[in-house]
Amino acid sequence: MQKSTICNCNWGITDDKVLVISPIKGTDGKLEMQPAGSPWGNSDIRKVIITDGVTAGSNLSRMFADCRQLTDITSLEKLDVSCVENMSLMFDGCHSLTDITSLAAWNVGGAARDMYSMFSECRSLADISPLAKWDVKNVEIMAGMFSGCNSLTDISPLAKWDVSNVRSLSYMFFDCHKLKDIMCLQEWNVSSAEYMTFMFPKSVQRTNGSLPARWNIHNADIASLIFCDS
């Protein structure tokens, strides 16, 4: 396996398409994405292994974007993401990803601000229950977060999320055509949301009739376009 470097980490891809990330110094590896994303992006990796000593910096944007064959992210369970502010597009285009159990224990409550299109186009992802206990109270951007997740049918695991500081919810569940029930989000405080355009597919409106009654959307721009046929 030929090794390359990113920030304070070594990385390489094995012959069987396993991405291995390890600290350069053996004990202290700060992992930070560059503006263009990860150097292994758009590759055919199937599994990721992060060794002891690797911690995340403030930016993991596009870390696995367009890794269409990625299925095994078990190793991410031990990655310390408590300092990550930008998680945008992190798993965007991971078409084969079905199991995100390893993300259940992630501490996103301290620094995370941007989750734009974090799981967009994860076409095989049907179970988001591992995200149920995420502390998202400081997140400001969730636009497109699950856009294109067309296997997603149940978003009730997100019912207890504190979205009171989120400004942008546009396209959050856009193109999630199997999604029916959104009344499970009844308790969401969306009063800070300024952008909610095309948040849900039109099929949701046909099933539910309207938005959850308790939602205060007076601050939202063009609230009438929350439902959209894609």
C-alpha positions in Angstrom: 0.0 0.0 0.0 1.5 3.3 -1.1 1.1 6.0 1.5 0.3 9.7 1.1 -0.3 12.4 3.7 -3.0 14.8 4.7 -2.4 17.2 7.5 -0.8 15.1 10.3 -2.0 11.8 9.0 -0.9 9.1 6.6 -3.5 7.5 4.3 -3.5 4.8 1.7 -5.8 2.4 -0.1 -5.1 -1.3 0.0 -5.6 -3.7 -3.0 -8.9 -4.7 -1.6 -10.1 -1.1 -1.5 -9.7 -0.4 2.2 -8.9 3.2 3.1 -6.5 3.3 6.1 -5.8 6.5 7.9 -3.2 6.7 10.7 -1.2 9.4 12.5 2.2 10.3 11.0 3.8 10.5 14.5 2.0 7.4 15.8 0.0 9.1 18.6 -1.2 12.5 17.4 -2.9 12.8 14.0 -5.2 15.7 13.3 -7.4 15.0 10.3 -8.6 18.0 8.4 -10.1 18.2 4.9 -8.9 20.7 2.4 -11.3 23.1 0.5 -11.4 20.7 -2.4 -12.3 17.8 -0.1 -10.5 14.6 0.5 -7.6 13.4 -1.7 -9.3 10.0 -2.0 -12.6 11.4 -3.0 -14.6 9.8 -5.9 -12.7 6.6 -5.4 -14.0 3.0 -5.2 -13.1 2.4 -1.5 -15.4 -0.1 0.2 -14.2 0.2 3.8 -12.4 2.8 6.0 -10.1 2.0 8.9 -9.0 4.8 11.2 -6.3 3.8 13.7 -5.8 5.0 17.2 -4.4 8.5 17.6 -6.4 10.1 14.8 -8.7 13.0 15.8 -10.8 15.3 13.6 -10.1 19.0 13.2 -12.7 21.6 12.4 -13.4 20.6 8.8 -14.5 17.1 7.5 -16.4 18.5 4.6 -16.6 16.1 1.6 -14.6 13.5 3.5 -16.2 10.6 1.7 -18.1 12.5 -1.0 -18.8 10.3 -4.1 -17.3 7.2 -2.5 -20.1 5.2 -4.2 -18.9 1.7 -3.2 -18.3 2.6 0.5 -20.3 0.2 2.8 -18.2 -0.3 6.0 -17.6 2.8 8.2 -17.5 0.8 11.5 -14.1 2.3 12.3 -15.6 5.8 12.5 -17.1 4.9 15.8 -13.9 5.9 17.6 -13.2 9.1 15.7 -13.4 12.1 18.0 -15.5 14.7 16.1 -16.1 17.0 19.0 -14.1 19.8 17.3 -15.7 19.5 13.9 -17.6 22.5 12.8 -18.1 21.6 9.1 -19.6 18.2 8.2 -21.2 19.4 4.9 -21.3 16.8 2.1 -19.4 14.3 4.3 -21.1 11.2 2.9 -22.6 12.9 -0.2 -23.0 10.4 -3.0 -22.3 7.3 -0.9 -24.8 5.3 -2.9 -24.0 1.9 -1.2 -24.0 3.0 2.4 -26.7 1.3 4.5 -25.3 1.0 8.0 -24.4 4.2 10.0 -24.5 2.5 13.4 -21.0 3.6 14.1 -22.0 7.3 14.1 -24.5 6.8 17.0 -21.9 7.9 19.7 -20.5 10.9 17.8 -20.4 14.0 19.9 -21.6 16.7 17.5 -23.1 18.9 20.3 -20.1 21.1 20.8 -18.8 22.5 17.6 -20.9 21.3 14.7 -22.6 24.1 12.8 -22.9 23.0 9.2 -24.5 19.7 8.1 -25.4 20.8 4.6 -26.1 17.7 2.4 -24.2 15.5 4.9 -26.0 12.3 3.7 -27.4 13.5 0.4 -27.7 10.9 -2.3 -27.1 8.0 0.1 -29.6 6.1 -2.0 -29.4 2.9 0.0 -29.7 4.4 3.4 -33.0 3.4 5.0 -32.2 3.4 8.8 -31.2 6.7 10.4 -32.0 5.5 14.0 -28.3 5.8 15.0 -28.7 9.6 14.7 -31.6 9.7 17.2 -29.5 11.0 20.1 -27.3 13.4 18.3 -27.2 16.8 20.0 -27.7 19.2 17.1 -28.7 22.2 19.1 -25.8 24.4 17.7 -26.3 23.4 14.1 -27.3 26.2 11.8 -27.4 24.6 8.4 -29.2 21.3 7.6 -30.2 22.1 4.0 -30.1 19.1 1.8 -29.0 16.9 4.7 -31.0 13.8 3.5 -31.8 14.9 -0.1 -31.9 12.1 -2.5 -32.1 9.4 0.2 -34.8 7.6 -1.7 -34.8 4.5 0.4 -35.7 6.5 3.5 -39.2 5.9 4.8 -39.0 6.7 8.5 -37.7 9.9 10.0 -39.2 9.4 13.5 -35.7 8.9 15.0 -35.1 12.6 14.4 -38.2 13.6 16.5 -36.3 14.7 19.5 -33.7 16.8 17.6 -33.4 20.3 18.9 -33.4 22.3 15.6 -34.1 25.6 17.3 -31.0 27.3 15.9 -31.2 25.9 12.4 -31.6 28.7 9.8 -31.7 26.6 6.6 -33.8 23.5 6.1 -34.3 23.8 2.4 -34.1 20.6 0.4 -33.6 18.6 3.7 -35.7 15.7 2.5 -36.0 16.6 -1.1 -36.4 13.6 -3.5 -37.2 11.2 -0.5 -40.1 9.8 -2.4 -40.8 6.9 0.0 -41.2 9.3 2.9 -44.8 9.6 4.0 -45.2 10.7 7.6 -43.7 13.9 8.8 -46.0 14.4 11.8 -43.4 12.7 13.9 -41.5 16.0 13.7 -44.4 17.8 15.4 -42.2 18.9 18.3 -39.5 20.5 16.1 -39.0 24.2 16.9 -38.4 25.7 13.5 -39.0 29.3 14.5 -35.4 30.3 13.5 -35.7 28.7 10.0 -35.3 31.3 7.3 -35.1 28.9 4.4 -37.4 25.9 4.0 -37.9 25.8 0.2 -38.5 22.3 -1.2 -37.9 20.7 2.2 -40.2 17.8 1.4 -41.3 15.9 -1.7 -44.9 16.6 -2.8 -45.9 13.0 -1.9 -45.6 14.0 1.8 -48.2 16.8 1.3 -50.6 14.3 -0.3 -50.3 12.0 2.7 -50.2 14.5 5.5 -52.2 17.3 4.0 -50.0 20.0 5.6 -47.1 20.7 7.9 -47.2 19.8 11.5 -49.6 22.2 13.2 -47.2 23.4 15.9 -44.6 24.6 13.4 -44.0 28.3 13.5 -42.8 29.2 10.0 -43.4 32.9 10.0 -39.7 33.6 9.4 -39.4 31.2 6.5 -38.8 32.6 3.0 -41.5 31.4 0.5 -43.1 29.0 2.9 -45.6 28.0 0.3 -42.8 26.1 -1.6 -41.9 23.7 1.2 -43.4 20.8 -0.8 -42.1 20.1 -4.3 -42.2 17.5 -7.0 -38.6 16.7 -8.1 
